Every structure is written in structure tokens, then in C-alpha cells.
Amino acid sequence: MLADLFFMEQKINYQKKLDQLLAALEGSDEKPTLLLHACCGPCSSYVLEYLSKYFQITVLYYNPNIYPQEEYERRLAELKKLYEVFPPALNTGVKVVECEYEPEQFYNAVGVRAEPELAQEPEKGERCRRCYKFRLERAAAYAAQNHFDYFCTSLSISPFKDAVKINELGVEIERSLLADPATTATEPSEKSPKWLFSDFKKKGGFKRSLELSEEYGMYRQTYCGCVYSMKNKEKNT
């Protein structure tokens, strides 16, 4: 019982932390810059609708975990197609940065070949945690190199993603940037990017993403993205 109470006291409300920041930014003359890692159009739709009022957003599409390549390209095409007609993207000049599709980077990062038992895990396990970290590190590095104020990911909008692990990794990576001379700002006006706390499924975020997908006729994938999630999905259907 005491352990449970301690856990409850330590539990962080990530949505509340985001609300506090947005309240502080309300009415600001100059929007801070945000690098938003996005896995697809549907997941990023609500996030853009929600945050474009407060930030100048650039979307980073870095997802070499997606299998097969045709699926990777389809998700990227759907994302671009949405942004061509989606007011929150059009009206605020959202930019898209495409990174290379190199699946070996994903396999090396998650280590499933060395630890094959990870392939059988359901979502939210250690394999997924490593995948979150792998993509967030790339987003953070890009944000630092290009002097963004904040970095974040749309991943927490999914009820199948672990928002606690995502935010813990975000904080860990933010701290590693501050400790790394290669990514620490060299000019007084520059700052290392901060992690933007979030749990985008809250406040009806996931439901809203479903509504936007239907409104804009978006393709919604039936599995997370990697070959392991695809096989697990097929096995359980």
C-alpha cells in the first residue's frame, strides 16, 4: 500500500505540464520553434491542430522502423497530402523534413537479432522503448543542430504507446544534449532544445485524430510500423 501511494505521488501529469507551458505562451508575440517527430499523417493531424497556435512547427519524418518500404512511402505520401490541404499546416507554414530510409539503423538500435525474444513482445515493451529512443535521439540531434527551441513526437497520441516511457526518454535525451559539447550552444543567443512534455491522447486527442482521418479521407495503418508489430497483429487477428 505504501509503495502504491509513493508511486501515485511520483506520477507526473504530462498533459498538465503541457497545459501550463501553453498558458504561458498564450498571446506571445513570437512563437517558439518546435521540431515535431511524426510517424504518419493521422497521428500528426491533431497535434498540429492543437499546437500550431503556440509554436512554429517543423515536422521530422524519421521512421526507418516501418516495414515494408512501400508502407513507409505510403505513410509519407499521406502525410504530405494532408499538409497540402490541412489549415493548421497551411496557415502556419509547417515544413516537412524527410530523413533517409535505412532499416538497418532500426534493427541495430532495437537489437532484436541479438535478443530474438523481443520480437514476440506486445507493444509498449522493451523493443518499443528502444525504438522510441532511437527516433527521439535523431529528432533531438536535428533540433540541436538547427537551433530549435523544443522537440517532441506525435507518438503519445496512440493508446498503444507508452507516454511515460516517451516522456522519460525525452527528458533523458534533453539532459544528454546539455552535457554534450558537440550539441551545446556556442552563442549566448542559442539554447539547447527542450523536451516538450505531452500525452496527446489526453483531452480527446486520439478521438479527434480519428475524426480528422475520416474528414480528410486519410489512410490509417492497421499496425504500428515495424515487421514485428505487423506479424504480431496478423497472429492476433
TORKOL-4160 file (C-alpha; in steps of 0.2 Angstrom, whole numbers, padded with zeros to 4 digits, m for minus):
237
<pt num="1" X="0000" Y="0000" Z="0000"/>
<pt num="2" X="0014" Y="0012" Z="0005"/>
<pt num="3" X="0023" Y="0008" Z="m0012"/>
<pt num="4" X="0007" Y="0012" Z="m0021"/>
<pt num="5" X="0005" Y="0028" Z="m0013"/>
<pt num="6" X="0023" Y="0033" Z="m0016"/>
<pt num="7" X="0020" Y="0029" Z="m0035"/>
<pt num="8" X="0005" Y="0039" Z="m0036"/>
<pt num="9" X="0014" Y="0054" Z="m0028"/>
<pt num="10" X="0028" Y="0052" Z="m0040"/>
<pt num="11" X="0017" Y="0050" Z="m0056"/>
<pt num="12" X="0018" Y="0065" Z="m0067"/>
<pt num="13" X="0003" Y="0073" Z="m0076"/>
<pt num="14" X="0012" Y="0076" Z="m0093"/>
<pt num="15" X="m0004" Y="0085" Z="m0100"/>
<pt num="16" X="m0004" Y="0096" Z="m0085"/>
<pt num="17" X="0014" Y="0101" Z="m0088"/>
<pt num="18" X="0010" Y="0105" Z="m0107"/>
<pt num="19" X="m0006" Y="0115" Z="m0102"/>
<pt num="20" X="0005" Y="0126" Z="m0090"/>
<pt num="21" X="0018" Y="0129" Z="m0104"/>
<pt num="22" X="0004" Y="0133" Z="m0117"/>
<pt num="23" X="m0004" Y="0145" Z="m0105"/>
<pt num="24" X="0012" Y="0154" Z="m0103"/>
<pt num="25" X="0014" Y="0156" Z="m0122"/>
<pt num="26" X="m0004" Y="0162" Z="m0124"/>
<pt num="27" X="m0003" Y="0179" Z="m0133"/>
<pt num="28" X="0016" Y="0178" Z="m0136"/>
<pt num="29" X="0022" Y="0190" Z="m0150"/>
<pt num="30" X="0034" Y="0177" Z="m0156"/>
<pt num="31" X="0031" Y="0159" Z="m0157"/>
<pt num="32" X="0045" Y="0147" Z="m0151"/>
<pt num="33" X="0051" Y="0134" Z="m0164"/>
<pt num="34" X="0046" Y="0116" Z="m0162"/>
<pt num="35" X="0053" Y="0101" Z="m0171"/>
<pt num="36" X="0039" Y="0088" Z="m0171"/>
<pt num="37" X="0044" Y="0070" Z="m0175"/>
<pt num="38" X="0029" Y="0062" Z="m0184"/>
<pt num="39" X="0026" Y="0044" Z="m0189"/>
<pt num="40" X="0011" Y="0047" Z="m0200"/>
<pt num="41" X="m0002" Y="0060" Z="m0206"/>
<pt num="42" X="m0016" Y="0054" Z="m0195"/>
<pt num="43" X="m0006" Y="0054" Z="m0179"/>
<pt num="44" X="0001" Y="0072" Z="m0183"/>
<pt num="45" X="m0016" Y="0079" Z="m0188"/>
<pt num="46" X="m0022" Y="0083" Z="m0171"/>
<pt num="47" X="m0005" Y="0088" Z="m0164"/>
<pt num="48" X="m0004" Y="0101" Z="m0177"/>
<pt num="49" X="m0021" Y="0107" Z="m0174"/>
<pt num="50" X="m0018" Y="0108" Z="m0156"/>
<pt num="51" X="0000" Y="0116" Z="m0156"/>
<pt num="52" X="0001" Y="0127" Z="m0171"/>
<pt num="53" X="m0007" Y="0141" Z="m0162"/>
<pt num="54" X="0008" Y="0141" Z="m0150"/>
<pt num="55" X="0023" Y="0135" Z="m0160"/>
<pt num="56" X="0031" Y="0137" Z="m0177"/>
<pt num="57" X="0032" Y="0119" Z="m0181"/>
<pt num="58" X="0043" Y="0109" Z="m0192"/>
<pt num="59" X="0039" Y="0090" Z="m0194"/>
<pt num="60" X="0053" Y="0077" Z="m0195"/>
<pt num="61" X="0048" Y="0061" Z="m0204"/>
<pt num="62" X="0061" Y="0049" Z="m0197"/>
<pt num="63" X="0054" Y="0031" Z="m0197"/>
<pt num="64" X="0066" Y="0018" Z="m0204"/>
<pt num="65" X="0057" Y="0006" Z="m0192"/>
<pt num="66" X="0042" Y="0005" Z="m0204"/>
<pt num="67" X="0041" Y="m0011" Z="m0214"/>
<pt num="68" X="0040" Y="m0014" Z="m0229"/>
<pt num="69" X="0047" Y="0001" Z="m0239"/>
<pt num="70" X="0030" Y="0003" Z="m0248"/>
<pt num="71" X="0021" Y="0005" Z="m0232"/>
<pt num="72" X="0035" Y="0018" Z="m0227"/>
<pt num="73" X="0032" Y="0028" Z="m0243"/>
<pt num="74" X="0013" Y="0027" Z="m0242"/>
<pt num="75" X="0013" Y="0035" Z="m0224"/>
<pt num="76" X="0025" Y="0048" Z="m0230"/>
<pt num="77" X="0014" Y="0052" Z="m0245"/>
<pt num="78" X="m0002" Y="0053" Z="m0234"/>
<pt num="79" X="0007" Y="0065" Z="m0223"/>
<pt num="80" X="0012" Y="0076" Z="m0237"/>
<pt num="81" X="m0005" Y="0075" Z="m0245"/>
<pt num="82" X="m0014" Y="0080" Z="m0228"/>
<pt num="83" X="m0002" Y="0095" Z="m0226"/>
<pt num="84" X="m0006" Y="0102" Z="m0243"/>
<pt num="85" X="m0025" Y="0105" Z="m0238"/>
<pt num="86" X="m0025" Y="0105" Z="m0219"/>
<pt num="87" X="m0027" Y="0123" Z="m0212"/>
<pt num="88" X="m0016" Y="0121" Z="m0197"/>
<pt num="89" X="m0002" Y="0116" Z="m0208"/>
<pt num="90" X="m0005" Y="0128" Z="m0222"/>
<pt num="91" X="m0009" Y="0144" Z="m0212"/>
<pt num="92" X="0007" Y="0142" Z="m0201"/>
<pt num="93" X="0019" Y="0137" Z="m0214"/>
<pt num="94" X="0023" Y="0120" Z="m0207"/>
<pt num="95" X="0038" Y="0112" Z="m0215"/>
<pt num="96" X="0042" Y="0094" Z="m0218"/>
<pt num="97" X="0060" Y="0087" Z="m0216"/>
<pt num="98" X="0062" Y="0069" Z="m0224"/>
<pt num="99" X="0076" Y="0058" Z="m0217"/>
<pt num="100" X="0084" Y="0043" Z="m0226"/>
<pt num="101" X="0075" Y="0026" Z="m0225"/>
<pt num="102" X="0089" Y="0014" Z="m0219"/>
<pt num="103" X="0080" Y="0000" Z="m0210"/>
<pt num="104" X="0097" Y="m0007" Z="m0203"/>
<pt num="105" X="0098" Y="0008" Z="m0192"/>
<pt num="106" X="0082" Y="0002" Z="m0184"/>
<pt num="107" X="0087" Y="m0016" Z="m0182"/>
<pt num="108" X="0104" Y="m0011" Z="m0174"/>
<pt num="109" X="0095" Y="0001" Z="m0162"/>
<pt num="110" X="0082" Y="m0012" Z="m0155"/>
<pt num="111" X="0094" Y="m0027" Z="m0155"/>
<pt num="112" X="0080" Y="m0040" Z="m0159"/>
<pt num="113" X="0093" Y="m0050" Z="m0169"/>
<pt num="114" X="0104" Y="m0052" Z="m0154"/>
<pt num="115" X="0088" Y="m0054" Z="m0142"/>
<pt num="116" X="0075" Y="m0063" Z="m0153"/>
<pt num="117" X="0063" Y="m0064" Z="m0138"/>
<pt num="118" X="0060" Y="m0046" Z="m0141"/>
<pt num="119" X="0051" Y="m0050" Z="m0157"/>
<pt num="120" X="0037" Y="m0058" Z="m0148"/>
<pt num="121" X="0033" Y="m0043" Z="m0136"/>
<pt num="122" X="0017" Y="m0034" Z="m0137"/>
<pt num="123" X="0018" Y="m0015" Z="m0140"/>
<pt num="124" X="0024" Y="m0005" Z="m0125"/>
<pt num="125" X="0038" Y="m0017" Z="m0121"/>
<pt num="126" X="0057" Y="m0015" Z="m0121"/>
<pt num="127" X="0058" Y="m0017" Z="m0140"/>
<pt num="128" X="0046" Y="m0002" Z="m0142"/>
<pt num="129" X="0056" Y="0008" Z="m0129"/>
<pt num="130" X="0072" Y="0006" Z="m0139"/>
<pt num="131" X="0063" Y="0011" Z="m0155"/>
<pt num="132" X="0056" Y="0027" Z="m0146"/>
<pt num="133" X="0073" Y="0031" Z="m0140"/>
<pt num="134" X="0081" Y="0028" Z="m0157"/>
<pt num="135" X="0069" Y="0040" Z="m0166"/>
<pt num="136" X="0069" Y="0053" Z="m0152"/>
<pt num="137" X="0088" Y="0054" Z="m0152"/>
<pt num="138" X="0088" Y="0058" Z="m0171"/>
<pt num="139" X="0075" Y="0071" Z="m0168"/>
<pt num="140" X="0084" Y="0079" Z="m0154"/>
<pt num="141" X="0100" Y="0079" Z="m0164"/>
<pt num="142" X="0092" Y="0088" Z="m0178"/>
<pt num="143" X="0083" Y="0100" Z="m0166"/>
<pt num="144" X="0100" Y="0104" Z="m0158"/>
<pt num="145" X="0109" Y="0106" Z="m0175"/>
<pt num="146" X="0096" Y="0118" Z="m0181"/>
<pt num="147" X="0093" Y="0128" Z="m0165"/>
<pt num="148" X="0075" Y="0123" Z="m0162"/>
<pt num="149" X="0068" Y="0129" Z="m0145"/>
<pt num="150" X="0058" Y="0112" Z="m0142"/>
<pt num="151" X="0057" Y="0095" Z="m0149"/>
<pt num="152" X="0044" Y="0082" Z="m0147"/>
<pt num="153" X="0035" Y="0067" Z="m0155"/>
<pt num="154" X="0017" Y="0063" Z="m0160"/>
<pt num="155" X="0019" Y="0045" Z="m0154"/>
<pt num="156" X="0010" Y="0048" Z="m0137"/>
<pt num="157" X="m0007" Y="0051" Z="m0146"/>
<pt num="158" X="m0008" Y="0032" Z="m0149"/>
<pt num="159" X="m0016" Y="0022" Z="m0134"/>
<pt num="160" X="m0004" Y="0008" Z="m0139"/>
<pt num="161" X="0011" Y="0019" Z="m0135"/>
<pt num="162" X="0018" Y="0021" Z="m0118"/>
<pt num="163" X="0018" Y="0040" Z="m0114"/>
<pt num="164" X="0028" Y="0038" Z="m0098"/>
<pt num="165" X="0042" Y="0030" Z="m0107"/>
<pt num="166" X="0042" Y="0043" Z="m0121"/>
<pt num="167" X="0042" Y="0057" Z="m0109"/>
<pt num="168" X="0056" Y="0049" Z="m0098"/>
<pt num="169" X="0066" Y="0047" Z="m0113"/>
<pt num="170" X="0063" Y="0064" Z="m0119"/>
<pt num="171" X="0070" Y="0071" Z="m0103"/>
<pt num="172" X="0085" Y="0060" Z="m0103"/>
<pt num="173" X="0089" Y="0065" Z="m0121"/>
<pt num="174" X="0087" Y="0083" Z="m0117"/>
<pt num="175" X="0099" Y="0081" Z="m0102"/>
<pt num="176" X="0112" Y="0072" Z="m0113"/>
<pt num="177" X="0111" Y="0087" Z="m0126"/>
<pt num="178" X="0116" Y="0099" Z="m0112"/>
<pt num="179" X="0130" Y="0088" Z="m0107"/>
<pt num="180" X="0137" Y="0085" Z="m0124"/>
<pt num="181" X="0149" Y="0099" Z="m0130"/>
<pt num="182" X="0145" Y="0095" Z="m0148"/>
<pt num="183" X="0127" Y="0100" Z="m0146"/>
<pt num="184" X="0128" Y="0113" Z="m0133"/>
<pt num="185" X="0125" Y="0131" Z="m0140"/>
<pt num="186" X="0141" Y="0141" Z="m0143"/>
<pt num="187" X="0132" Y="0158" Z="m0145"/>
<pt num="188" X="0124" Y="0167" Z="m0130"/>
<pt num="189" X="0108" Y="0169" Z="m0140"/>
<pt num="190" X="0107" Y="0150" Z="m0144"/>
<pt num="191" X="0100" Y="0136" Z="m0132"/>
<pt num="192" X="0099" Y="0118" Z="m0132"/>
<pt num="193" X="0082" Y="0112" Z="m0137"/>
<pt num="194" X="0070" Y="0107" Z="m0123"/>
<pt num="195" X="0059" Y="0092" Z="m0122"/>
<pt num="196" X="0040" Y="0096" Z="m0124"/>
<pt num="197" X="0031" Y="0086" Z="m0112"/>
<pt num="198" X="0015" Y="0079" Z="m0119"/>
<pt num="199" X="0002" Y="0065" Z="m0119"/>
<pt num="200" X="m0008" Y="0069" Z="m0134"/>
<pt num="201" X="m0021" Y="0055" Z="m0132"/>
<pt num="202" X="m0027" Y="0066" Z="m0117"/>
<pt num="203" X="m0041" Y="0079" Z="m0119"/>
<pt num="204" X="m0049" Y="0068" Z="m0133"/>
<pt num="205" X="m0034" Y="0069" Z="m0144"/>
<pt num="206" X="m0034" Y="0051" Z="m0151"/>
<pt num="207" X="m0053" Y="0053" Z="m0154"/>
<pt num="208" X="m0050" Y="0069" Z="m0163"/>
<pt num="209" X="m0037" Y="0061" Z="m0174"/>
<pt num="210" X="m0049" Y="0048" Z="m0179"/>
<pt num="211" X="m0062" Y="0062" Z="m0184"/>
<pt num="212" X="m0049" Y="0071" Z="m0194"/>
<pt num="213" X="m0044" Y="0055" Z="m0203"/>
<pt num="214" X="m0062" Y="0052" Z="m0208"/>
<pt num="215" X="m0064" Y="0071" Z="m0213"/>
<pt num="216" X="m0049" Y="0071" Z="m0224"/>
<pt num="217" X="m0050" Y="0053" Z="m0231"/>
<pt num="218" X="m0033" Y="0048" Z="m0224"/>
<pt num="219" X="m0026" Y="0030" Z="m0224"/>
<pt num="220" X="m0024" Y="0023" Z="m0207"/>
<pt num="221" X="m0012" Y="0009" Z="m0205"/>
<pt num="222" X="m0018" Y="m0007" Z="m0195"/>
<pt num="223" X="m0001" Y="m0010" Z="m0186"/>
<pt num="224" X="0012" Y="0001" Z="m0178"/>
<pt num="225" X="0025" Y="0000" Z="m0192"/>
<pt num="226" X="0039" Y="m0012" Z="m0189"/>
<pt num="227" X="0039" Y="m0030" Z="m0196"/>
<pt num="228" X="0037" Y="m0037" Z="m0178"/>
<pt num="229" X="0021" Y="m0027" Z="m0175"/>
<pt num="230" X="0014" Y="m0032" Z="m0191"/>
<pt num="231" X="0017" Y="m0051" Z="m0188"/>
<pt num="232" X="0010" Y="m0049" Z="m0170"/>
<pt num="233" X="m0005" Y="m0040" Z="m0177"/>
<pt num="234" X="m0008" Y="m0054" Z="m0190"/>
<pt num="235" X="m0005" Y="m0068" Z="m0177"/>
<pt num="236" X="m0019" Y="m0060" Z="m0166"/>
<pt num="237" X="m0032" Y="m0057" Z="m0179"/>
